[in-house]
Amino acid sequence: MIGQTANPGRLFVIMVFGLFLLAAFCVMYLVSRHFGSPQQFVTNTRWFEKDNVRLWSPLRWGKPAGYDVVEIGNSTEAITAHCPDIYIKLHDGHVIGLHSISETEVVTHSTKITDNLSSDPQWPQGSKTAYAPGYNFTIHDGHVITMMVHMKGLANGFKPSISKHPEGSFYPLPLSHEQAVELFGNPTRVHDFLAK
């Protein structure tokens, strides 16, 4: 009806709803400025790659990446062919330099060894995996071809650790991004994605 005044209760509801929308947009903007792009809210894993080294980190909202899986090597050649000059410390305190890692040394300090399935295309025929707490080593033709460092199934407070020097400071997993760069160099690729 022309000439009638608007209902004050209805105006109040519209104003409150408008202020709520404005506040929601401001919060979304501030969160994205503080924690990064909105893409971080749909990804859950960060992948760091440098030569034959790959690291994985779960992404948790508002927390820095912590790489809790490190994989070095590939299924076609010995790990010593393109290995960073680093050292690992095993559950028994033994330190192994990856530049000189051997099947004998790995088997001596392993707690379990299994044959890899010949039907699995990931591994060469006749390869086997040696397990030590926090470490998996794949062996083929007398050479260690891959090593995975992880935090699964650990007990007694042990954490696998990596260093640039055999008697230097060892960094326990999970590694910060800065520690990963110090150990392996600047990555050739860092990729955030949604792991299934």
C-alpha positions as CSV (number, residue, x, y, z in Angstrom):
1,M,0.0,0.0,0.0
2,I,1.3,3.3,-1.0
3,G,2.2,5.7,1.8
4,Q,2.4,3.0,4.5
5,T,5.6,2.8,6.6
6,A,7.6,-0.4,6.7
7,N,7.2,-2.8,9.5
8,P,10.0,-2.0,12.1
9,G,10.3,-5.7,13.1
10,R,10.9,-6.8,9.6
11,L,13.5,-4.0,9.0
12,F,15.3,-5.1,12.1
13,V,15.5,-8.8,10.9
14,I,16.8,-7.7,7.5
15,M,19.5,-5.5,9.1
16,V,20.6,-8.3,11.5
17,F,20.8,-10.8,8.6
18,G,22.8,-8.3,6.6
19,L,25.2,-7.7,9.4
20,F,25.6,-11.5,9.9
21,L,26.5,-12.0,6.2
22,L,29.0,-9.1,6.4
23,A,30.6,-10.6,9.5
24,A,30.8,-14.1,7.9
25,F,32.6,-12.7,4.8
26,C,35.0,-10.7,7.1
27,V,35.8,-13.9,9.1
28,M,36.4,-15.9,5.8
29,Y,38.7,-13.2,4.5
30,L,40.7,-13.0,7.7
31,V,41.0,-16.8,7.9
32,S,42.2,-17.0,4.3
33,R,44.7,-14.2,4.9
34,H,46.1,-15.8,8.1
35,F,46.1,-19.5,7.1
36,G,46.5,-19.3,3.3
37,S,44.4,-19.9,0.3
38,P,41.0,-21.5,0.5
39,Q,42.6,-24.5,-1.4
40,Q,44.1,-25.6,2.0
41,F,40.6,-26.3,3.2
42,V,40.1,-29.0,0.5
43,T,43.6,-30.6,0.6
44,N,44.9,-32.9,3.3
45,T,48.4,-33.9,2.2
46,R,51.6,-32.0,1.2
47,W,54.1,-33.7,-1.1
48,F,57.8,-32.5,-1.2
49,E,59.9,-33.8,-4.0
50,K,63.7,-33.5,-4.7
51,D,65.4,-35.9,-7.1
52,N,64.7,-39.4,-5.8
53,V,63.4,-38.1,-2.4
54,R,59.7,-37.8,-1.6
55,L,58.2,-36.6,1.7
56,W,54.6,-36.6,2.8
57,S,52.9,-34.4,5.4
58,P,49.3,-34.4,6.6
59,L,47.9,-30.9,6.5
60,R,46.0,-29.8,9.6
61,W,44.1,-26.5,9.6
62,G,46.3,-23.8,11.1
63,K,49.3,-26.0,11.8
64,P,52.6,-26.1,9.8
65,A,53.4,-29.1,7.7
66,G,55.2,-32.0,9.5
67,Y,56.6,-34.6,7.2
68,D,56.0,-38.0,8.8
69,V,56.9,-40.2,5.8
70,V,60.2,-40.0,3.9
71,E,60.8,-42.2,0.9
72,I,64.2,-42.3,-0.9
73,G,65.1,-44.3,-4.0
74,N,63.2,-46.0,-6.9
75,S,62.6,-49.5,-8.0
76,T,65.2,-49.5,-10.9
77,E,68.6,-48.8,-9.3
78,A,70.5,-48.9,-6.0
79,I,69.7,-46.1,-3.5
80,T,73.4,-45.2,-3.5
81,A,73.2,-44.1,-7.2
82,H,71.4,-40.8,-6.5
83,C,71.3,-40.6,-2.7
84,P,71.5,-37.5,-0.6
85,D,74.5,-37.5,1.8
86,I,72.4,-38.3,5.0
87,Y,72.5,-40.6,7.9
88,I,69.7,-42.5,9.7
89,K,69.6,-43.7,13.3
90,L,67.9,-47.1,13.9
91,H,65.9,-48.3,16.9
92,D,69.1,-50.0,18.3
93,G,71.1,-46.8,18.0
94,H,73.0,-48.0,14.9
95,V,73.7,-45.2,12.4
96,I,73.7,-45.9,8.7
97,G,75.1,-43.6,6.0
98,L,72.8,-43.9,2.9
99,H,75.8,-43.2,0.6
100,S,77.3,-46.6,1.7
101,I,74.2,-48.5,2.8
102,S,74.5,-52.3,2.2
103,E,72.2,-55.3,2.2
104,T,74.3,-56.9,4.9
105,E,74.0,-53.9,7.2
106,V,70.3,-53.5,6.7
107,V,69.6,-57.3,7.2
108,T,71.7,-57.3,10.4
109,H,69.7,-54.6,12.0
110,S,66.2,-55.6,10.7
111,T,63.5,-57.3,12.8
112,K,61.7,-58.9,9.9
113,I,62.3,-59.7,6.2
114,T,59.7,-60.7,3.6
115,D,59.7,-61.5,-0.1
116,N,57.8,-59.0,-2.3
117,L,55.1,-60.5,-4.4
118,S,56.2,-61.1,-8.0
119,S,52.8,-60.0,-9.1
120,D,53.2,-56.5,-7.7
121,P,54.5,-54.3,-10.5
122,Q,55.9,-51.8,-8.0
123,W,58.8,-54.1,-7.2
124,P,61.3,-56.0,-9.4
125,Q,61.0,-59.8,-9.5
126,G,62.9,-61.4,-6.6
127,S,63.1,-58.3,-4.4
128,K,62.5,-58.4,-0.6
129,T,61.7,-55.9,2.1
130,A,63.6,-55.6,5.4
131,Y,61.8,-54.0,8.3
132,A,63.1,-52.2,11.3
133,P,61.0,-50.0,13.6
134,G,60.3,-46.8,11.6
135,Y,62.1,-48.0,8.5
136,N,61.4,-50.2,5.5
137,F,64.2,-51.1,3.1
138,T,63.6,-52.7,-0.3
139,I,66.5,-55.0,-1.5
140,H,67.1,-56.3,-5.0
141,D,70.1,-58.1,-6.4
142,G,72.1,-57.4,-3.3
143,H,71.4,-53.6,-3.3
144,V,69.1,-51.4,-1.2
145,I,66.9,-49.7,-3.8
146,T,64.4,-47.9,-1.6
147,M,64.0,-46.8,2.0
148,M,60.9,-45.5,3.7
149,V,61.1,-43.7,7.0
150,H,57.7,-43.6,8.8
151,M,56.1,-43.3,12.2
152,K,53.7,-46.3,12.0
153,G,53.7,-48.9,14.8
154,L,56.4,-47.3,16.9
155,A,56.7,-48.1,20.6
156,N,58.7,-47.0,23.7
157,G,58.9,-43.4,22.5
158,F,61.2,-44.2,19.6
159,K,61.1,-41.9,16.6
160,P,63.2,-42.5,13.5
161,S,65.6,-39.7,12.8
162,I,67.8,-38.3,10.0
163,S,71.0,-36.2,10.0
164,K,73.5,-34.6,7.6
165,H,76.4,-35.9,9.8
166,P,76.9,-39.2,11.6
167,E,77.6,-37.6,14.9
168,G,75.6,-34.4,14.3
169,S,72.1,-33.5,15.4
170,F,69.5,-36.0,14.3
171,Y,66.0,-34.7,13.4
172,P,63.3,-37.0,14.6
173,L,60.1,-37.4,12.5
174,P,58.0,-35.5,11.7
175,L,60.3,-33.1,9.9
176,S,59.5,-29.4,9.6
177,H,59.7,-27.9,6.1
178,E,62.9,-26.1,7.1
179,Q,64.5,-29.3,8.4
180,A,63.5,-31.1,5.1
181,V,65.2,-28.3,3.1
182,E,68.3,-28.5,5.3
183,L,68.6,-32.3,4.8
184,F,67.6,-32.6,1.2
185,G,67.9,-29.1,-0.4
186,N,65.2,-27.0,-1.9
187,P,62.4,-29.1,-3.4
188,T,61.9,-29.3,-7.1
189,R,58.2,-29.6,-6.4
190,V,55.8,-29.0,-3.5
191,H,52.2,-30.1,-4.1
192,D,49.1,-30.0,-1.9
193,F,46.4,-32.5,-2.7
194,L,43.5,-34.5,-1.4
195,A,44.7,-38.0,-0.5
196,K,42.0,-40.7,-0.5
